[in-house]
Amino acid sequence: MDEIEFDPNEGIFVGEEQYDYFFKLVPWEDIAIAEGELAVILTQIVQNQKAIILNPAYTLMFQSKAFMKILWDLFPGHPLLLKTDYEPLEGKAYVEKPTFGREGENVTIYDEEGRVVDQKEGHYDNFKMVYQERAKLNRDDEGNYYQAGVFFAYEGFALGYRTGVRPILDDDAKFAGHIIV
């Protein structure tokens, strides 16, 4: 990673070799917090069409659970949205999750009475928490839970499913092969 050169007008290079595609495993929120200048340069590379960045910076908006709060405020009661707030939801089963997080870390599921159903510790507790009405995940005949996710590179281009044995899909969850017909 230390050998990669980023130029907003020329693109992404290692030595003399230019790369048209770039994929990074570092979460965008980490880049934005620790290396804000790099986030700006990568955004300029995309705007100047010098490289395609798989999972580009604007996906940070979709990865932020706070985005769900904004959508709920704009469209309260919409049938395709779950109630989301910055305070626990009374009288409803809900999920507490950090604004940014990965692999189910720092997620707690509560039932209608406010009792903990499932919980996972982690290192994302420094982010603001959001509280979202619980939507139960689909389960197969063996009792495994499933969750869909969309991958972006300029537009949504792939649908993936993860599966696990508990309601919080964590780092033990597996990618589930699938065919949509």
VMD Tcl script that draws the C-alpha trace (Angstrom):
set ca {
  {0.00 0.00 0.00}
  {2.90 2.36 0.72}
  {4.07 2.06 -2.92}
  {0.77 3.24 -4.44}
  {0.71 6.76 -5.87}
  {-2.57 8.63 -6.17}
  {-2.83 11.59 -8.54}
  {-6.20 13.30 -8.99}
  {-5.43 14.17 -12.64}
  {-3.50 11.06 -13.72}
  {-4.91 8.19 -11.67}
  {-3.48 5.37 -9.60}
  {0.08 4.07 -10.08}
  {2.59 1.65 -8.68}
  {5.91 2.66 -10.22}
  {5.27 3.20 -13.93}
  {2.21 0.94 -14.08}
  {-1.19 2.65 -14.07}
  {-4.23 0.86 -12.64}
  {-7.71 1.37 -14.05}
  {-9.43 -0.38 -11.13}
  {-8.80 -0.02 -7.42}
  {-10.25 -1.94 -4.51}
  {-9.41 -1.16 -0.92}
  {-10.30 -3.07 2.21}
  {-9.89 -0.10 4.53}
  {-13.33 1.29 5.48}
  {-14.06 4.75 4.05}
  {-14.85 6.17 7.47}
  {-11.33 5.19 8.60}
  {-9.82 6.86 5.52}
  {-11.97 9.97 6.03}
  {-10.98 10.26 9.69}
  {-7.29 9.33 9.44}
  {-6.44 10.44 5.89}
  {-8.98 13.02 4.77}
  {-6.70 14.27 1.98}
  {-6.55 10.76 0.46}
  {-10.37 10.57 0.50}
  {-10.50 13.84 -1.46}
  {-7.87 12.65 -3.98}
  {-9.67 9.34 -4.55}
  {-12.92 11.21 -5.10}
  {-11.19 13.45 -7.68}
  {-9.75 10.39 -9.45}
  {-13.29 9.04 -9.84}
  {-14.68 12.41 -10.96}
  {-11.88 12.73 -13.54}
  {-12.60 9.16 -14.72}
  {-8.97 8.12 -14.21}
  {-9.90 4.90 -12.39}
  {-12.89 2.95 -11.24}
  {-12.82 2.50 -7.50}
  {-14.79 -0.53 -6.47}
  {-16.88 0.49 -3.49}
  {-16.18 4.23 -3.99}
  {-16.33 6.92 -1.31}
  {-19.97 7.84 -1.90}
  {-20.95 4.36 -0.67}
  {-19.99 5.65 2.77}
  {-23.38 7.35 2.73}
  {-25.13 3.99 2.24}
  {-22.92 2.29 4.83}
  {-23.82 4.85 7.48}
  {-26.76 3.78 9.61}
  {-27.45 7.49 10.18}
  {-28.57 7.59 6.54}
  {-31.56 5.47 7.59}
  {-32.46 8.11 10.20}
  {-32.35 10.81 7.53}
  {-34.55 8.77 5.19}
  {-37.04 8.09 8.01}
  {-37.19 11.81 8.83}
  {-37.81 12.64 5.15}
  {-40.36 9.85 4.61}
  {-41.87 8.89 7.98}
  {-44.04 5.79 7.84}
  {-42.90 4.80 4.35}
  {-43.59 1.06 3.90}
  {-40.05 0.36 2.61}
  {-38.34 1.98 5.60}
  {-37.89 0.96 9.21}
  {-38.45 3.51 11.97}
  {-35.04 4.86 12.95}
  {-34.10 7.29 15.70}
  {-31.21 8.44 17.87}
  {-33.13 7.27 20.97}
  {-34.30 3.74 21.87}
  {-37.72 2.83 20.44}
  {-40.33 2.14 23.10}
  {-42.85 -0.68 22.63}
  {-41.09 -2.06 19.54}
  {-38.41 -4.65 18.93}
  {-35.39 -2.69 17.78}
  {-31.70 -2.89 16.99}
  {-29.04 -0.59 18.45}
  {-26.11 -0.16 16.08}
  {-23.20 2.21 15.60}
  {-23.44 4.79 12.83}
  {-20.45 3.06 11.27}
  {-19.49 -0.51 11.98}
  {-18.61 -3.85 10.50}
  {-19.42 -7.50 11.05}
  {-22.13 -6.91 13.64}
  {-19.75 -5.35 16.15}
  {-21.40 -3.23 18.87}
  {-24.86 -4.32 17.73}
  {-27.57 -5.18 20.26}
  {-31.02 -6.56 19.43}
  {-33.86 -5.78 21.86}
  {-37.35 -7.26 22.06}
  {-40.55 -5.22 22.57}
  {-39.96 -5.19 26.34}
  {-36.44 -3.77 26.00}
  {-34.74 -7.08 26.87}
  {-31.54 -8.05 25.05}
  {-32.11 -10.78 22.43}
  {-28.56 -10.85 21.04}
  {-25.49 -8.68 21.45}
  {-21.98 -8.45 20.04}
  {-19.17 -6.40 21.53}
  {-16.66 -4.68 19.30}
  {-14.54 -1.63 18.68}
  {-17.10 0.69 17.01}
  {-18.62 2.01 20.24}
  {-16.97 5.40 19.68}
  {-19.55 6.16 16.96}
  {-22.99 7.58 17.66}
  {-25.65 4.88 18.02}
  {-28.85 4.66 16.03}
  {-31.95 2.69 17.01}
  {-33.87 1.01 14.23}
  {-37.03 -1.01 14.30}
  {-36.15 -4.69 14.02}
  {-36.86 -6.57 10.83}
  {-36.31 -10.26 11.37}
  {-33.95 -11.88 8.89}
  {-35.08 -14.77 6.72}
  {-34.12 -18.26 7.90}
  {-33.63 -21.51 6.04}
  {-34.74 -25.02 7.05}
  {-31.60 -25.49 9.16}
  {-32.28 -22.27 11.10}
  {-29.53 -20.15 9.47}
  {-30.16 -16.43 9.06}
  {-29.75 -14.62 5.70}
  {-29.09 -10.99 4.82}
  {-28.75 -9.36 1.39}
  {-26.22 -6.67 0.49}
  {-25.53 -4.58 -2.62}
  {-22.08 -3.77 -4.04}
  {-21.46 -0.43 -5.77}
  {-19.03 0.85 -8.42}
  {-20.68 3.90 -9.99}
  {-23.99 2.02 -9.59}
  {-25.31 -1.05 -7.84}
  {-23.88 -4.00 -9.75}
  {-23.96 -7.08 -7.54}
  {-26.21 -8.62 -4.94}
  {-24.66 -10.79 -2.26}
  {-26.08 -12.84 0.59}
  {-24.47 -13.59 3.92}
  {-25.61 -16.35 6.22}
  {-24.97 -17.12 9.88}
  {-26.26 -19.04 12.86}
  {-27.27 -16.06 15.00}
  {-29.48 -13.00 14.38}
  {-26.42 -10.70 14.35}
  {-24.39 -11.65 11.29}
  {-20.79 -11.24 12.40}
  {-17.33 -12.20 11.19}
  {-18.34 -15.88 11.36}
  {-21.05 -15.32 8.73}
  {-20.41 -16.87 5.32}
  {-21.08 -15.73 1.78}
  {-24.03 -17.70 0.40}
  {-23.83 -18.66 -3.25}
  {-27.06 -18.00 -5.08}
  {-28.74 -17.78 -8.46}
  {-31.56 -15.36 -9.21}
  {-33.88 -16.60 -11.94}
}
mol new
graphics top color blue
foreach p $ca { graphics top sphere $p radius 0.5 }
foreach p [lrange $ca 0 end-1] q [lrange $ca 1 end] { graphics top cylinder $p $q radius 0.2 }
display resetview
